[in-house]
Amino acid sequence: MSQKKKKLALLILMLNMFITMGGVGIIIPILPTYLHKFGVGGEVYGTLIAVFAFAQFIFSPVAGNLSDRLGRKKFIIGGLIVYGVAQIFFGLASEVWMLYLGRFLSGVGAAFIMTTIMAYVADITTLQERGKGMGLIGAAISLGFMIGPGLGGFLVNVNLHFPFFLAGSIALIASLLSFIVLPNVQPQMKEPMQNKTRENIITQLIRSVKTPYFVILIVVFTFSFGISNFQSTLSMFLTYKFDYSPTDIAIVITVGGFSGVVLQMFIIDRLFKRFGEMKVILVNLVVAAFAMVMMIFVGGFFIILSVATLFQIATVFIRPAVNTLISKFAGNEQGFAAGMNNAYMSLGNMIGPALAGVLLEWHLSIPFILGAGILLGCFGLAYGWSLKKAPQLLRSSSFNNDKTQTPLSYNESN
């Protein structure tokens, strides 16, 4: 693929990821008020977020395998259509079960969009370009998650349902744009996937245990669990404890997201090249855990804003670092690796909010304490594995300076 087509493809992929995450983020400041209309609270809030993640967990590996066999473009387009229709359906809901169905279908659409986009980026970038490519997609994720809550918080003043209609309509327009503009690429596979037996989710999870990046997948699960505790609890925490309006919550989330996006766009690739992805992950896991604990003790809008911003900056750095490492280990199974990455992330995102919603009803501080503990446990796991199995990851990223296209490996003998 020419550089011109590659840049166009990355631009469209970033736009699609931005739209997807904007739709995910748009629900955050609105949902406490929206659920009040149905007479439900924190427990339903947590399980609604978990249902979205559950759908991603089930369908991400499916999306990865199918895109490895049949190509990327059609599944990105299909995912956008399902996602857009589901968002509109959520806005039209009149019963709680309709909310759950809408969120589940949104998760299905997001699974096909996110998994396939990450595999697409791996297809069109060299190993040396991989960190930058994943960083750009990560920036789009962060920007969408930033703009979404901001739009939701302000558009709710027009109508409580309007933000969902807007998010769904934009996703449908993006599917048409992708159909017209997005180049079609062939997955980078050593052998035709048609000759391989189709695997269900359980078989794929078992196969993931044998991959060289399995411990990184566990890291994905644990940090997703911890981070989702914060993200899913923050809106309810600020509403219950400080009586924040949807607009106040939108400002807290938007400022933090914007700061993270700016830093990610300009320095993430430099950090990867100088320190390596694993060091970036380890440092920011500690920073994120610290911010979660601090949220319990702080008060005042600007201090809360600062702590939330610190947390979001840390998480903005972790995600592309993990995505890049998994992609480098994956070799020629980029679709499978992206599917497993999204599945383990979704599993953490599913369990974290569901548990946080229950714990929030018990005590406002418990989800933050649990989340911080999980993140520190994730730090210990990642650091210990790197020391024993892949010590090169704790050195400066010599791999990024290597001009070969050999995937990363680890020491199986230890």
C-alpha positions, 0 to 999 in steps of 0.5 A: 500500500502506498504511503498516501493510501496508508495515511488515508486508511489511518485517518478513516480508521481513527475517525471510526474509532473516535465515533465508536468511543464517542458513543461509548463516552456519551452515556457516562454523564447522562446515565445516572439521570437517564436511569432515574427516569426508569426508577433504577440506580447504581446496580443497573448502571454497573450491569448496563456497562457490563452487558456492553463489555460482555458482548465485546468479550463474546464477539471480539474473538469472532471478529478477529478470526473472521477478519483474518479469513475474509478481510477487514473492511466489511466487518468494520462497516458491518460493526458501524451499522449494528452500533449505530442502530443500537445507539438509536434503539437505546435512545428509544427505550421505554423499558429497562430490558430495552436498555440492556438489549441496546447496550448488548447490541452496541457491544457487538458492533463495537467488538467488530469495529475495534478488533478489526481496526487494530488488526487493520493497523497491524496489516498496514504498518511495519514493526517500526511503525506499529507503535506510532500507528497504535498510538494514533488509534489510541489517541482517537479512542481517548479523544472520542471518550473525551468528546463523548461525555462532553457532548452528552453533558451539553446535548442533554439540555436539548433532550435526554434522548437526543445524544443517543440519536446523534451518536447512532446517526453519525455511526451510520454515516461513518459506515457509508463513508468507510464503504466508499473511501476505506481501502480494502487490505489483505490480512498478513497471514502465513497460510490461508485461514480457510484451511483452519478449523473454526474455533469457538470462544472457549477454544480460542481462550484456551489457545491464547494461554499458549501464546507468547503474549498470554501474560500481557493478556492477563495484564489487559484483563487486570488493568481493564478491571481496575480502570473500569472501576474508576470510569464506571463509578466516577459519574455515580460517585460525583452525583451521590457525594457532590451532587454534580450535574451531567454538565459538571461530570462532562467537564471533569471527564472532558478536561482529563481526556483532552489532556491525555490526547494531547500528550499521547499524540505528541509524546507517546511514540517518543516514550516507546522508543526511549523507554519501551512499552513495558516501562510505560505500562508499569509507571502508569499503572502506579500513577493510576492506582495513586489517583484512584486512592486520592479520589476518596480524600479530595474535595473541591471541583478543581482538585477533583478535576486534577486527580481525574485528569491524572488518572486519565492521562495514565490510562491513555498511555497504558492502552496503546502500550499494551496494544503495541506489545501484543501486536509485536508478539503476534506475528502473522495472527494479528486478527486473532491477537486483536480479538483476544486483546479486546476479549480480555479487555472486555472481560475486565470491563464486564466484571469491573463495573458490575462489581463496582455498581454493587460495591457503590451501593454499599460504600462510595469509597470501596470501588476506588480502593478495590480498583487501586489494589487491582492495578497494583496487582497488575503492576506486580504481575507485569514486572515479575513476568518481564524480569523472568521471561522477557527482560529485554522489555525492561530495557530501552526499546531496542526492538524499535531500533531493530530494522528486522521484521522479526516478532518479539519472543520470550524466554520459555525455559525460565 
